[in-house]
Structures are given as C-alpha cells and as structure tokens.
Amino acid sequence: MGTTLGLDVGVLRRAIQQEYEDVAVCPAKGFHFHTGRLLAERLGYPAEEIDAVPAGSLESFAGVGNPFIFGHLRPGETVLDVGSGAGFDSLIAARQVGPAGRVIGVDMTDAMLEKARDGARATGLDNVEFRKGLVEELPLDDASVDVVISNGVINLCPDKEAVLREIARVLRPGGRLQIADIVVQKAVPQAAKEQIDLWTG
C-alpha cells in the first residue's frame, strides 16, 4: 500500500479494521469512544428508531452524530451509507426510504459486514445490502445514488480528497450529503498524523 501523510496506509487500515472488528465481536469490551444504545440516545435518535434496530447492530453502533438531523430520507430514494459498520444507520435509512427505495452500506471490516447482514435479515428488510469496499474506491456505479450518509468514518481516512471525489462520483446530479463526523479547528501536527495509535484511539 502507498503512503500518505508520512504513514503507511495499509498499516493504518489494518489497525482501524482491528479496532472495529473488536467493536463488532466484543462490543462490551470498552473503548475510548461510546457505543450502543446509550450513545444513540445521546446523539438524539428517536426511541422508536433505536428500538427498530436489532440488538446486534445496535450494540456495535459507534457513530459520532446523527446524519438524519439534516432531514428524513424520502421514500424511493437510493442511499449510500459510507462506512456502514454494523448497519445501524443503514437499517434506519432502509425504513425511511421504504420498499421502493434502496440502501447500500459499504464497509471494509468483515466482522462489521457480517453483523450488518445479520441485522438486515433479522428485520426482514429486503431493500438494504452491504458491500465490502473502501471509501476511497466505492464499489458503486457513477451517478447511482440520491443521498450519501456517513457517521464518524471520513475522519479515519487519510486521503479525504479521494473520499470526496468518490462521493461526488456516485452521487446523482442534485444529490445530497448527510454526514456526521469529527472536525478539528486547528491543524494537526505532522508528527501526530504519523502516529497510527492516534488515528485508532
């Protein structure tokens, strides 16, 4: 893998995958970030939306905000969830777009994808699917989605320009972004950018 910002991207991705595999497999382990129902409640998700998500997808939820505060999705829309994790936001999105809509979750961590697919089966929703892929190389056609949602993922990608190019590529003209993420107000020192443990926690 190539390098960017003075670090090996392959090593960084493996470290992030390991961290989120732990969130999928051992959600009660305890992390430097909050997870699960308490987090979803703190972020303002309505109780009825939380309750409709299967326990497995809920317990491994690790977002940083609520992308639906920017508005509910419309029936019939096609939605991409960038870095879909255990499927929490994807499953909420699938209910919002209804049977005429479609939701595609993309994640790079196998354990999260497995948990998300289990959650979709448990809900009986057949308008949501989960694909393995990288945010910088989305496994979707050009101009194929109406809305891109994401929750706490883009901050983990070292090449944010590549991420935004890919999002622009898959969005249809007039498409929308509903993104919750972490931003900093001061430049991060180069030495900090090169420390992988600071990316993962």
N, C-alpha and C positions, 0 to 999 in steps of 0.2 A: 504494500500500500504506500501511497505517496505521503509526503509530509506537508503540513501547513502550519503556520504559526509556530514553527520550530518544534513540532511534535509529530510522532508517527500516528497517522490517522487510524491505521489498522489496530494498533495497540490501544488507542483511545476507544474505538468502537467495541473491542473485546471487553474492556473494563466496564463500559456502560452496559453492555449485554449482560455481564455477570451480575452487576448491581440489580438490574431489573429482572433477571431470572430469579434472584433471591426474593424480590418483591412478589413475583408470581408464585413461587413454590413455598416460601415461608413468610407470608405477609405479616405475621405477628412477631417476627424477629425483632423489629425495632430498627428504624433508620434515622438518618439526620433530617428527614422530611416526614411529614404526616401522611397517613394513608387511610383508606377505608371510609366508612360511614361518617365518622366524626369530621373528617376532612371535607367530605361532600356537603355536609350540613354547614360547616364554617364558610364554605365558598358560595353558599346561597342557592344550592339546588333545592327545588321544592321537594317536600317529603314524598309526594306521590311519584315523582320521577325516580327518586332513590329507591323506593320500595319496589318499583317495577323491574329493577336490575337484579339478576341472580346473585346470590351470595358470593360466588367465586369472583365474578367481575367486580363486584363492589369492594370486597376485602383487599384487592390488589390495585384499587384506584389510587393514583399518585399524582394528580394534577396540581396546578398552581393557581387556577382560576376557574371561571365558568364561561366557556365560549358562547353559551346561549343567552347571556345577558345582553348581547347585541341584537337579539331578536330570535323568535322561534323560526325554525326552518319551515318552508312551505310544502304543502302536500304535492307529491310528484317530483320533487327536486332530486337530483343526483348529487350526493355529498361524499367528499373525501375526508377521512379523518387521518391526518398526518401524525404518525407515531401513536397508533391507537391503543397500545398497551393491552390491558385485559378486556377492553371493549366497553368500558363504562359509558363514555360519550357516544360511541358508535351506536350502542343499543338505544340510548335516549334519542339520538338522531333518527334511527330507523322508525321509531314510533311517531316522531313528528312528521316525517315525510310520507308516512302511510304506505299502503300496499302498492300504490302507483309510483312511489319513489324508490330510491336505491342508495345504499350506503356502502362505501368501500373503505375498510380500515387497512392501513399499511403500517407494518412494524418490522423491526429487524431481529426481534428476540423470539426464538421458538417457543419458549415456555409461556410467554405472554400471548402469542398467537393461539396456542392450544387452549389457554384459558378463555380467550375471547370467543373462539369457535364453540367451546362448551357452553358459554353463556348464551350465544345465539341459538343453539339447539334447545337449551332449557326454556327460552322464551317462546319458541315456536316461530320466531320471526324469520321469514324467508327472503326478505329484501335487504339483507346485510351479509357481506362476505369479508373475509380477512385474507390479505395477501402479504407474503414476505417480501420485503424490499427496503431500500434505503431512501431516505428523504431526498438525497441528492440525485437519485436515479429512480424516480417513481415509476412503478410498473402499470402505467395508465397511458391511454392514447391522448394525443393533443386535443385540447378543447373538448374534454369529455365530461366535465363536472360543472355544476352550477355554484357550489359552495365548497370551500375548504375550511375545515375546522382543525384546530390543533390545541393541545393543552400541555404546556411545560416541556416541549420537545425541541423546538428550534434553538433554544439556548444551549443544548447539548451538541449541536452541530458546529464544527469549526468553520466550515465554508458556508456562511449564511447567504452569500450572493448566489451560490449554486442552488441552495434551497429555494430562494425566492424566484429564481429563473424557472425551476421545475414547477413550482406552484403556478406561476404565470402561464407556463406551457399547457398545463392540464385544465386550467380554468377556461370556460367559455367566455366570449365577449359579454361584458356586463356582469360577470360572476362576482361572488362576494368572498371575503375573508372574515372568519370569526375566530380570532386567535387569542388565547390567554398564555402569557409567558412571562419570563423573568427578564427585566432590563436593568442595566446599570446606568448611573448618571455620570460616572467618571470613567475614564479609560482604564482598562485592566492592564497592569504592568506586564511586559513581555515575559518576565520570569514566572509570573503566576499562570499565564496562558500555557506555559510549557510543563506545568505540573498536573499530570493526569488525575491524581487524587483530588485536586481541587475541582475538576470537572464532575467527578462522580460523587463527591461529598466530603 
